[in-house]
Structure formats: structure tokens, C-alpha cells
Amino acid sequence: QANHLEPGGAGVRAQACDYQGNLLDDFNIRKNGNIINVCNAPSPAATASLAIGKAIADKALSLY
């Protein structure tokens, strides 16, 4: 209901950076041994989540 809403300021979104300080605009999925880390996944909406899942699955399957 409208009476449950309150005005607020703009939000701040954390953004991942690479070692040179550049913003990472896309997925950053890294494999280190048997560990897979999703370091950056901005806005994993419905279509993007499928791409993230496939990338992680491909990396996981490459472990074996």
C-alpha cells in the first residue's frame, strides 16, 4: 500500500574492480583448484542467470 512507502535517497551499488582498478562490467567467474568463485555478477536477471549457470557448470565439469 502507498502508506507503507517512504521516499529515500539513491542507492549505491558495489562494483568489482580488477587489479588495475578498472570496473568489471561483466561476469567474473574464476576457478582455483577445485573452487569456483563468482566474483562479479551484476544484475543476474532471468536470462543472465542461465549464462552464469552454464559458465559455472562448464568450469565444474572441467574439474573431472
Secondary structure, 3 states (H helix, E strand, C coil): CHHHCCCCCCCCCCCCECCCCCECCCCEEEEECCEEEEEECCCCCHHHHHHHHHHHHHHHHCCC
